[in-house]
Amino acid sequence: MDSDLFKFKRVLEYFVVHQNYVQSGCSESVNGYEKYIKPHKDSGTFKSSGQGYKDDLIQKQIRDWDIICTHHICINIQANFGDYTSKKSYLNWQDTGLNIFCEWKNNEVKALNIGYAYWWMKPTGYKIKVRRTIEELNLFNDNGDNALLEEFFNIFVHEINDYDNNLGEYYFKEQEYHQQVKQREIMEKNKTYVNLLKTNYNLILTGAPGTGKTYLAQQIAKIIGCGEINMGFVQFHPSYDYTDFVEGLRPKQDKSGNIGFEPKDGIFKKFCENALLAYLSDANNAPKYVFIIDEINRGEISKIFGELFFSIDSGYRVTKGMIDNHRSGKSPLVTIRTQYSNMCKHPNAFDEALGITNANDFGHFFVPDNVYIIGTMNDIDRSVESMDFAFRRRFAFKEIKASENLGMLDEMEDKDNIIKRMKNLNAAIEKEESLSSAYHIGGSYFMKLKLYQNEDKSYDYDSLWNNHLEGLLMEYLRGMADAEKKVKELKEYYDLKQISSRDVDNE
């Protein structure tokens, strides 16, 4: 017999004998005991279970036959609550997902299977390539026909020789599964926000600076089915106004070189027009459009939105049915006309949807049913006080705490230590009479640690404190007589030299 095939057969025989021996309660009557188990028992080198990857003693028991085609076959025999019949016991071609499993009947191995173990799945998934009984493999018989054994062996070797391709498939399945699991976790974790957005159409994420509100807004948008091309984004600032957001006059040069002005759509109006066109093309399947307004409270809200306050109200989102009823005269829509509508010479998409052909009536606007708005804001920002009740009435508000949105730290090397420092510091911040959870330090600040890495790739926590956190905390405590002392105390909590009375691991 070919040397590799001979060794392969011996490994299979030892694997089957060992499995039967330990599962039977170490009965010496199992077939193959005298040949494979007794010598190790007599010499004191027998080990009933273990994982060969770690060069356990159990691996040494097949050392004479474990190198096949210049690579190791590892033996893994592990009990699952005292039972060795689970797929936790297997032979493995080292460093691959290719395994040989036992098939049991009446507490005895009856067949062997070659297959892949998708160990990352919960429960573990398996893909069987081929199955052969003990008799078909001619195990424990040196004189019979080895044709099916050789076929079994060739399939095993073929899978290894073709492993580059299989690895690609294997890796893809692993990554695909991890992505699915992560997506389910994200959906479960964020279902409160998603439901708020779906119900109200308009959502404000508030909280301390750096808690990942913008990151979370993008996640929410993706969860409800919004792709990159269906997502709008703008950051408000004190100079931002209606002409940027809805519609404004912009200079235009005619053929003679004369300069005039013409109305130009702002970013939100263009966004709604694109959403409307997609909605009208297929209203049971229309893609959802999510417009994210970062730092929404930094702009002068009434100045930016103008008459849009009416249109963004969840009760005034326009559906396909409402448009059809308007066109047929059954139930006319109440819509707005923009501030520069008197300068419109051609119907826009909203006019066309409503069937408006009279030039004197051009310039309508409404927000279609597939448009959602997410705003983010720091609720300790002084500009929050300028937000009027009309604005607050049209949005659902949800606070995002620093301890609730830590997914952004998954890529960080020292995640556990980072979270421990952050939670300990925030617990200490919250103990200060003049502060609260609104002043927590969010995960985004700790992402900056990637800028401060030592030669050994460890993070320089002092640099993060000196360059980013200390100044922020001084600003929080400005005006207090003992501000500097309090900041020094907070540094000790940050360095874990003091542990807050609150349980930081269960905050």
C-alpha positions in Angstrom: 0.0 0.0 0.0 1.2 3.5 -0.8 2.9 5.0 2.3 0.6 8.0 2.5 -2.5 5.9 2.1 -1.1 3.4 4.7 -0.6 6.2 7.2 -4.0 7.7 6.4 -5.6 4.3 7.1 -3.8 3.9 10.4 -4.8 7.4 11.5 -8.5 6.6 10.7 -8.3 3.3 12.6 -6.7 4.9 15.7 -9.3 7.7 15.6 -12.2 5.2 15.5 -10.7 2.9 18.2 -10.0 5.8 20.5 -13.5 7.2 20.0 -15.1 3.8 20.7 -12.8 3.2 23.7 -13.6 6.5 25.5 -17.3 6.5 24.6 -17.7 2.9 25.9 -16.2 3.9 29.3 -12.8 2.5 28.5 -13.8 -1.0 27.6 -10.9 -3.2 26.6 -13.2 -5.2 24.3 -13.4 -2.6 21.6 -12.1 -3.7 18.2 -8.4 -2.5 17.8 -7.7 -2.0 21.5 -4.8 -4.3 21.6 -3.1 -2.8 18.6 -3.7 0.9 19.3 -4.6 1.7 22.9 -2.9 -1.0 25.0 0.7 0.0 24.1 0.1 3.6 25.2 -1.7 2.4 28.3 1.2 0.1 29.2 3.8 2.8 28.7 1.8 5.4 30.5 1.5 7.7 27.5 -2.2 7.3 26.8 -4.3 10.4 27.1 -8.1 10.0 26.6 -8.9 13.5 25.3 -7.3 16.7 24.1 -6.7 19.0 21.2 -3.8 18.1 18.9 -3.3 21.7 17.7 -1.5 22.5 20.9 0.8 19.5 20.5 -1.1 17.8 23.3 -0.1 14.3 24.4 -3.1 13.0 22.4 -1.4 14.2 19.2 1.8 12.2 20.0 -0.3 9.0 20.0 -0.6 9.3 16.2 2.9 10.7 15.6 4.0 7.8 13.5 1.3 8.4 10.9 0.2 12.1 11.2 2.3 13.6 8.4 0.5 12.9 5.1 1.4 14.7 1.9 3.9 16.9 3.9 1.3 18.2 6.2 -0.1 17.2 9.7 -3.4 15.6 10.5 -4.4 16.7 14.0 -6.5 14.6 16.3 -9.1 16.3 18.5 -11.2 14.2 20.9 -13.3 16.2 23.3 -16.3 15.2 25.4 -19.4 17.2 25.3 -20.9 16.8 28.7 -19.3 13.4 29.0 -20.4 12.3 25.5 -17.7 11.9 22.8 -20.3 11.5 19.9 -20.5 15.2 19.1 -18.7 16.8 16.3 -16.3 18.3 18.8 -14.3 15.2 18.2 -12.7 15.1 14.8 -9.6 14.7 12.7 -8.4 17.9 11.1 -6.0 18.8 8.3 -4.0 21.4 10.2 -4.8 25.1 9.7 -7.9 24.3 7.5 -11.6 23.9 8.1 -11.5 20.4 6.6 -12.4 17.8 9.1 -13.3 14.0 9.4 -16.2 13.4 11.7 -17.6 10.2 13.2 -21.1 8.9 12.6 -22.5 7.0 15.5 -25.1 4.2 16.1 -25.7 2.5 19.4 -22.6 4.2 20.9 -20.3 2.8 18.2 -18.7 4.5 15.2 -20.4 3.2 12.0 -19.1 5.7 9.4 -16.8 8.6 8.7 -17.6 11.8 6.9 -15.3 14.3 5.2 -16.6 17.8 5.6 -16.1 21.5 6.5 -16.9 22.9 9.9 -18.2 26.4 9.9 -17.2 26.8 13.5 -18.1 30.5 13.7 -21.8 29.8 13.3 -24.0 29.4 16.3 -24.7 26.5 16.3 -21.7 25.4 14.2 -22.6 24.6 10.6 -21.3 21.6 8.7 -21.0 20.8 5.0 -20.4 17.1 4.3 -18.4 16.2 1.1 -18.5 12.4 1.3 -19.6 9.6 3.7 -18.2 6.0 3.9 -18.9 3.2 6.4 -16.2 1.5 8.4 -16.7 -1.6 6.2 -16.4 0.4 3.0 -13.2 1.9 4.2 -11.9 -1.5 4.9 -10.6 -0.4 8.4 -9.1 -3.1 10.7 -8.6 -5.3 7.7 -5.2 -5.4 6.0 -6.1 -8.0 3.3 -9.4 -6.6 1.8 -10.1 -4.2 -1.1 -8.9 -0.6 -0.4 -10.5 1.0 -3.4 -13.1 3.0 -1.5 -10.5 3.9 1.1 -8.3 5.2 -1.6 -11.2 7.2 -3.1 -11.9 8.6 0.4 -8.2 9.5 0.8 -8.1 11.1 -2.7 -11.1 13.2 -2.0 -9.5 14.4 1.3 -6.2 15.2 -0.5 -8.0 16.9 -3.4 -9.8 19.2 -1.0 -6.4 20.2 0.4 -4.7 20.6 -3.0 -7.6 22.8 -4.0 -7.7 24.6 -0.7 -6.9 28.0 -2.1 -10.3 28.0 -3.8 -12.0 26.4 -0.8 -10.4 28.8 1.5 -11.8 31.7 -0.5 -15.3 30.1 -0.2 -14.7 29.3 3.4 -13.4 32.7 4.3 -16.3 34.4 2.3 -18.9 32.3 4.2 -17.2 33.2 7.5 -17.2 36.9 6.7 -20.7 36.8 5.4 -21.9 35.1 8.5 -20.1 37.5 10.8 -21.6 40.4 8.8 -25.1 38.9 9.2 -24.6 38.4 12.9 -23.2 41.9 13.3 -26.1 43.3 11.3 -28.7 41.5 13.4 -26.9 42.7 16.6 -27.0 46.3 15.2 -30.6 46.0 14.3 -31.6 44.6 17.7 -29.6 47.2 19.6 -30.9 50.1 17.5 -34.6 48.9 17.1 -35.8 51.6 19.5 -34.3 54.4 17.3 -35.5 52.7 14.1 -39.0 52.5 15.4 -39.0 56.1 16.6 -37.8 57.2 13.1 -40.4 55.1 11.3 -43.2 56.3 13.5 -42.3 60.0 13.6 -40.4 60.4 10.3 -38.2 63.0 12.2 -35.7 62.1 14.9 -33.2 64.0 16.9 -30.3 62.1 18.6 -29.1 64.2 21.5 -26.3 63.5 24.0 -22.8 64.4 25.1 -20.2 65.3 22.5 -18.4 62.3 20.9 -21.0 59.7 21.7 -21.2 58.6 18.0 -24.5 60.2 17.2 -23.6 60.8 13.5 -22.3 57.3 13.2 -25.5 56.0 14.8 -27.6 58.1 12.4 -25.9 56.4 9.4 -26.5 53.0 11.0 -30.2 53.7 11.5 -30.5 54.9 7.9 -28.9 51.6 6.6 -31.1 49.5 8.9 -34.3 50.9 7.4 -33.0 50.1 3.9 -31.3 53.4 2.9 -28.3 52.9 0.6 -25.5 55.3 0.2 -27.1 57.1 -2.8 -30.3 57.6 -0.9 -28.6 59.2 2.1 -28.2 63.0 2.3 -26.0 64.8 4.7 -25.4 68.4 5.8 -23.9 70.1 8.8 -25.6 73.2 10.1 -23.6 76.3 11.2 -24.5 79.8 12.2 -24.2 81.2 8.6 -26.3 78.5 7.0 -29.7 79.7 5.8 -32.8 79.0 3.7 -31.1 79.7 0.4 -28.6 76.9 1.1 -31.2 74.4 2.4 -34.4 75.0 0.4 -34.0 77.5 -2.4 -32.2 80.7 -3.2 -31.1 83.2 -5.8 -27.8 82.6 -7.5 -26.0 84.7 -10.1 -26.3 83.8 -13.8 -24.6 85.2 -16.8 -26.6 85.4 -20.1 -25.2 85.1 -23.6 -24.6 88.8 -23.8 -22.5 88.7 -20.6 -25.2 90.4 -18.4 -25.4 89.2 -14.8 -28.7 88.4 -13.4 -30.2 86.0 -10.8 -32.1 82.8 -11.0 -33.6 80.5 -8.3 -31.6 77.5 -7.5 -32.7 74.5 -5.5 -31.0 73.9 -2.1 -29.7 70.6 -0.9 -32.8 69.4 0.9 -35.2 70.4 -1.9 -33.0 68.5 -4.5 -33.0 65.5 -2.1 -36.7 65.5 -1.8 -37.1 65.7 -5.6 -34.9 62.7 -6.1 -36.9 60.8 -3.4 -40.2 61.8 -5.1 -39.1 60.5 -8.5 -38.1 57.2 -7.0 -41.3 57.0 -5.1 -43.5 57.7 -8.1 -41.8 55.1 -10.2 -42.6 52.3 -7.7 -44.6 53.4 -4.6 -45.3 49.1 -2.6 -41.2 49.1 -3.3 -40.0 52.8 -3.2 -36.5 53.1 -1.6 -36.3 55.0 1.7 -34.4 58.3 1.7 -32.8 59.5 4.9 -31.5 63.1 5.3 -29.0 63.5 8.1 -28.5 67.0 9.6 -25.4 67.0 11.8 -25.3 69.6 14.6 -28.8 70.7 13.8 -28.9 73.1 16.7 -25.9 75.2 15.5 -28.0 76.7 12.8 -30.9 79.2 13.2 -33.7 76.7 12.7 -36.6 79.0 11.7 -34.3 80.9 9.3 -33.1 77.7 7.6 -36.4 75.8 7.4 -38.8 78.7 6.7 -42.2 77.4 5.5 -40.7 73.8 5.5 -41.8 73.5 9.2 -45.2 72.7 7.8 -44.0 70.1 5.2 -41.7 68.1 7.5 -44.5 67.4 10.0 -45.1 63.7 10.0 -48.8 64.2 9.5 -48.1 66.0 6.1 -45.9 63.5 4.4 -47.4 63.0 0.9 -48.3 59.5 -0.4 -49.0 58.3 -3.9 -52.6 57.9 -3.0 -52.9 61.5 -1.9 -51.3 62.6 -5.2 -53.7 60.5 -7.2 -56.7 61.9 -5.2 -55.4 65.5 -5.8 -55.1 65.0 -9.5 -58.6 63.5 -9.7 -60.1 66.3 -7.6 -61.3 63.9 -4.9 -59.2 65.4 -2.1 -56.9 68.4 -3.0 -53.6 68.5 -1.2 -52.5 71.3 1.0 -49.0 72.1 -0.1 -46.6 75.0 0.1 -45.0 77.2 -2.5 -41.4 78.2 -1.9 -40.2 81.7 -1.3 -39.0 82.2 -4.8 -41.8 80.4 -6.6 -42.9 83.6 -8.4 -39.6 83.4 -10.4 -40.2 79.8 -11.6 -40.6 79.7 -15.4 -41.0 75.9 -15.6 -42.8 73.3 -13.6 -40.6 71.4 -11.1 -41.0 67.7 -10.2 -43.5 68.6 -7.5 -45.7 70.6 -9.9 -45.6 67.8 -12.4 -46.6 65.2 -9.8 -49.6 67.3 -8.8 -50.5 67.9 -12.5 -50.0 71.7 -12.3 -49.7 73.3 -15.7 -50.5 77.0 -15.0 -47.3 79.0 -14.9 -48.7 81.2 -12.2 -48.9 78.2 -9.9 -45.4 76.8 -10.4 -43.0 76.4 -7.4 -44.8 73.8 -5.2 -43.0 71.7 -2.6 -43.9 68.8 -0.3 -42.0 66.0 1.4 -42.8 62.6 0.0 -43.7 59.6 2.2 -40.3 57.9 1.7 -38.2 60.8 3.2 -37.0 60.6 6.8 -34.9 63.2 8.7 -32.4 62.4 11.4 -30.7 65.3 13.3 -27.9 65.2 15.8 -27.1 67.7 18.5 -25.1 68.1 21.7 -27.6 69.0 24.4 -25.0 70.9 26.4 -24.4 73.3 23.5 -25.4 76.8 24.3 -27.3 77.1 21.0 -29.9 74.6 22.2 -31.7 77.3 23.9 -32.5 79.0 20.6 -34.6 76.0 19.4 -38.3 76.9 19.4 -41.3 74.7 20.3 -42.5 74.5 16.7 -39.2 72.7 15.9 -39.3 70.5 19.0 -42.9 69.5 18.3 -42.0 68.0 14.9 -39.1 65.8 16.1 -38.9 62.8 18.4 -35.9 63.2 20.8 -33.7 60.4 22.0 -30.6 60.8 24.2 -27.6 58.8 23.3 -25.4 58.0 26.3 -21.7 57.3 26.0 -22.1 53.8 27.4 -24.8 52.9 24.9 -23.0 53.3 21.6 -19.6 51.6 21.8 -19.6 49.8 18.4 -17.2 52.5 17.0 -14.5 51.1 19.3 -14.6 47.6 17.9 -11.6 48.3 15.7 -9.5 49.6 18.6 -6.7 47.3 19.8 -7.1 48.0 23.5 -10.9 48.2 23.6 -11.5 46.7 27.0 -9.1 49.1 28.7 -10.5 52.0 26.7 -14.0 51.3 27.8 -13.0 50.8 31.4 -11.2 54.2 31.5 -14.1 55.9 29.7 -16.7 54.5 32.0 -14.7 55.2 35.2 -14.1 58.8 34.0 -17.8 59.3 33.1 -19.0 57.9 36.4 -16.7 60.4 38.2 -18.0 63.3 35.9 -21.5 62.4 36.8 -20.8 62.7 40.5 -19.9 66.4 40.1 -22.8 68.6 41.2 -22.5 70.9 38.3 -22.3 68.1 35.7 -24.4 65.2 34.5 -24.5 62.5 31.9 -24.8 65.2 29.3 -21.1 66.0 30.0 -19.8 62.4 29.5 -16.8 61.8 27.3 -17.9 59.7 24.3 -16.1 57.0 22.4 -15.2 59.3 19.5 -12.7 61.0 21.7 -11.0 57.7 22.4 -10.8 57.0 18.7 -8.2 59.7 18.6 -5.9 57.3 20.4 -4.9 56.0 17.0 -3.1 59.3 16.6 -1.0 58.6 19.7 0.6 55.2 19.4 4.0 54.2 20.9 6.6 52.3 19.0 5.2 49.0 20.4 1.8 50.0 19.0 0.4 50.6 22.5 -1.7 53.7 23.0 -0.4 56.9 24.7 -3.3 57.7 27.0 -1.5 60.7 28.5 -1.3 62.4 25.1 -5.1 61.9 24.6 -5.7 63.5 28.0 -3.3 66.4 27.5 -4.3 67.3 23.9 -8.1 66.6 24.0 -9.7 65.7 27.3 -8.1 68.0 29.8 -9.1 71.2 27.9 -12.7 70.0 27.4 -13.1 69.2 31.1 -11.6 72.6 32.1 -14.3 74.2 29.8 -17.0 72.2 31.5 -15.8 73.3 35.0 -14.9 76.9 34.0 -15.9 79.4 36.7 -15.6 77.0 39.6 -13.1 78.0 42.3 -11.6 74.5 42.5 -11.8 73.7 38.7 -8.1 72.8 38.4 -8.2 70.5 41.4 -11.3 68.7 40.1 -9.7 68.2 36.7 -6.7 66.6 38.4 -9.0 64.3 40.3 -10.8 63.3 37.1 -7.4 62.5 35.6 -6.9 59.9 38.4 -10.2 58.3 37.5 -9.2 58.3 33.9 -5.9 56.6 34.8 -7.8 54.1 37.0 -5.8 55.2 40.0 -9.2 55.8 41.6 -12.2 53.7 41.0 -15.6 55.3 41.1 -18.1 54.2 43.7 -20.3 53.2 40.8 -19.6 49.8 39.2 -18.0 50.8 36.0 -18.2 47.3 34.6 -22.0 47.3 34.9 -22.7 50.9 34.2 
